[in-house]
């Protein structure tokens, strides 16, 4: 569970950072990468991270 949370978080961060790079360089596909990265973060990463923290017993 911990490894999947870390991998998904790293992947999401890479997609968002790549989207910002594309946006800065005015390359095609920047909007799609930003939307995809934010959607992955909202739909997959945040709930998976919350479940991981809940199971670990340390809910902030």
Buried (B, 14 or more C-beta within 10 A) or exposed (E): EEEEBEEBBEBBEEBBEBBBEBBEEEEEEBEEBBEBBBEBBEEBBEEBBEEBEEEEEEEE
